[in-house]
Amino acid sequence: MNWFLPIGLSIGTFIGLYLSTQSFLRSLTGALAAWAAGFILSLILRKQKGAGK
């Protein structure tokens, strides 16, 4: 499992949304959505990497 992908997406999304909207709740919601997307993407990449063996 690659944890850097979801964590990096979450932090980057939170900072980007907070700077543009100045809304903590909206930034937190976006960061959670980015974490979920990054987690799913990381799982997909892991399965593809495992299938290539």
PyMOL CGO cylinders between C-alpha atoms (Angstrom):
from pymol import cmd
from pymol.cgo import CYLINDER

trace = [
    CYLINDER, 0.00, 0.00, 0.00, 1.36, 3.36, -1.02, 0.3, 1, 1, 1, 1, 1, 1,
    CYLINDER, 1.36, 3.36, -1.02, 0.35, 5.78, 1.75, 0.3, 1, 1, 1, 1, 1, 1,
    CYLINDER, 0.35, 5.78, 1.75, 2.17, 8.75, 0.25, 0.3, 1, 1, 1, 1, 1, 1,
    CYLINDER, 2.17, 8.75, 0.25, -0.36, 9.10, -2.57, 0.3, 1, 1, 1, 1, 1, 1,
    CYLINDER, -0.36, 9.10, -2.57, -3.55, 9.59, -0.46, 0.3, 1, 1, 1, 1, 1, 1,
    CYLINDER, -3.55, 9.59, -0.46, -1.77, 11.65, 2.20, 0.3, 1, 1, 1, 1, 1, 1,
    CYLINDER, -1.77, 11.65, 2.20, -0.12, 13.91, -0.38, 0.3, 1, 1, 1, 1, 1, 1,
    CYLINDER, -0.12, 13.91, -0.38, -3.37, 14.42, -2.26, 0.3, 1, 1, 1, 1, 1, 1,
    CYLINDER, -3.37, 14.42, -2.26, -5.19, 15.24, 0.98, 0.3, 1, 1, 1, 1, 1, 1,
    CYLINDER, -5.19, 15.24, 0.98, -2.65, 17.80, 2.15, 0.3, 1, 1, 1, 1, 1, 1,
    CYLINDER, -2.65, 17.80, 2.15, -2.37, 19.41, -1.27, 0.3, 1, 1, 1, 1, 1, 1,
    CYLINDER, -2.37, 19.41, -1.27, -6.13, 19.61, -1.72, 0.3, 1, 1, 1, 1, 1, 1,
    CYLINDER, -6.13, 19.61, -1.72, -6.67, 21.02, 1.75, 0.3, 1, 1, 1, 1, 1, 1,
    CYLINDER, -6.67, 21.02, 1.75, -4.08, 23.76, 1.27, 0.3, 1, 1, 1, 1, 1, 1,
    CYLINDER, -4.08, 23.76, 1.27, -5.29, 24.60, -2.24, 0.3, 1, 1, 1, 1, 1, 1,
    CYLINDER, -5.29, 24.60, -2.24, -8.95, 24.79, -1.24, 0.3, 1, 1, 1, 1, 1, 1,
    CYLINDER, -8.95, 24.79, -1.24, -8.25, 26.71, 1.94, 0.3, 1, 1, 1, 1, 1, 1,
    CYLINDER, -8.25, 26.71, 1.94, -6.19, 29.32, 0.14, 0.3, 1, 1, 1, 1, 1, 1,
    CYLINDER, -6.19, 29.32, 0.14, -8.84, 29.80, -2.52, 0.3, 1, 1, 1, 1, 1, 1,
    CYLINDER, -8.84, 29.80, -2.52, -12.02, 29.62, -0.41, 0.3, 1, 1, 1, 1, 1, 1,
    CYLINDER, -12.02, 29.62, -0.41, -10.86, 30.49, 3.16, 0.3, 1, 1, 1, 1, 1, 1,
    CYLINDER, -10.86, 30.49, 3.16, -13.41, 27.92, 4.34, 0.3, 1, 1, 1, 1, 1, 1,
    CYLINDER, -13.41, 27.92, 4.34, -12.08, 25.31, 6.76, 0.3, 1, 1, 1, 1, 1, 1,
    CYLINDER, -12.08, 25.31, 6.76, -15.09, 22.99, 6.44, 0.3, 1, 1, 1, 1, 1, 1,
    CYLINDER, -15.09, 22.99, 6.44, -15.01, 23.02, 2.63, 0.3, 1, 1, 1, 1, 1, 1,
    CYLINDER, -15.01, 23.02, 2.63, -11.26, 22.41, 2.68, 0.3, 1, 1, 1, 1, 1, 1,
    CYLINDER, -11.26, 22.41, 2.68, -11.64, 19.53, 5.12, 0.3, 1, 1, 1, 1, 1, 1,
    CYLINDER, -11.64, 19.53, 5.12, -14.40, 17.95, 3.00, 0.3, 1, 1, 1, 1, 1, 1,
    CYLINDER, -14.40, 17.95, 3.00, -12.26, 18.27, -0.12, 0.3, 1, 1, 1, 1, 1, 1,
    CYLINDER, -12.26, 18.27, -0.12, -9.27, 16.77, 1.66, 0.3, 1, 1, 1, 1, 1, 1,
    CYLINDER, -9.27, 16.77, 1.66, -11.33, 13.78, 2.81, 0.3, 1, 1, 1, 1, 1, 1,
    CYLINDER, -11.33, 13.78, 2.81, -12.63, 13.25, -0.72, 0.3, 1, 1, 1, 1, 1, 1,
    CYLINDER, -12.63, 13.25, -0.72, -9.08, 13.50, -2.09, 0.3, 1, 1, 1, 1, 1, 1,
    CYLINDER, -9.08, 13.50, -2.09, -7.87, 10.99, 0.52, 0.3, 1, 1, 1, 1, 1, 1,
    CYLINDER, -7.87, 10.99, 0.52, -10.61, 8.54, -0.52, 0.3, 1, 1, 1, 1, 1, 1,
    CYLINDER, -10.61, 8.54, -0.52, -9.76, 8.98, -4.20, 0.3, 1, 1, 1, 1, 1, 1,
    CYLINDER, -9.76, 8.98, -4.20, -6.07, 8.55, -3.50, 0.3, 1, 1, 1, 1, 1, 1,
    CYLINDER, -6.07, 8.55, -3.50, -6.72, 5.45, -1.40, 0.3, 1, 1, 1, 1, 1, 1,
    CYLINDER, -6.72, 5.45, -1.40, -8.79, 3.85, -4.18, 0.3, 1, 1, 1, 1, 1, 1,
    CYLINDER, -8.79, 3.85, -4.18, -6.22, 4.81, -6.80, 0.3, 1, 1, 1, 1, 1, 1,
    CYLINDER, -6.22, 4.81, -6.80, -3.46, 3.36, -4.66, 0.3, 1, 1, 1, 1, 1, 1,
    CYLINDER, -3.46, 3.36, -4.66, -5.36, 0.07, -4.36, 0.3, 1, 1, 1, 1, 1, 1,
    CYLINDER, -5.36, 0.07, -4.36, -5.93, -0.06, -8.12, 0.3, 1, 1, 1, 1, 1, 1,
    CYLINDER, -5.93, -0.06, -8.12, -2.24, 0.56, -8.79, 0.3, 1, 1, 1, 1, 1, 1,
    CYLINDER, -2.24, 0.56, -8.79, -1.32, -2.12, -6.26, 0.3, 1, 1, 1, 1, 1, 1,
    CYLINDER, -1.32, -2.12, -6.26, -3.60, -4.67, -7.99, 0.3, 1, 1, 1, 1, 1, 1,
    CYLINDER, -3.60, -4.67, -7.99, -2.17, -3.83, -11.41, 0.3, 1, 1, 1, 1, 1, 1,
    CYLINDER, -2.17, -3.83, -11.41, 1.37, -4.13, -10.08, 0.3, 1, 1, 1, 1, 1, 1,
    CYLINDER, 1.37, -4.13, -10.08, 0.52, -7.51, -8.52, 0.3, 1, 1, 1, 1, 1, 1,
    CYLINDER, 0.52, -7.51, -8.52, -1.13, -8.75, -11.72, 0.3, 1, 1, 1, 1, 1, 1,
    CYLINDER, -1.13, -8.75, -11.72, 1.99, -7.99, -13.74, 0.3, 1, 1, 1, 1, 1, 1,
    CYLINDER, 1.99, -7.99, -13.74, 4.11, -10.47, -11.77, 0.3, 1, 1, 1, 1, 1, 1,
]
cmd.load_cgo(trace, "trace")
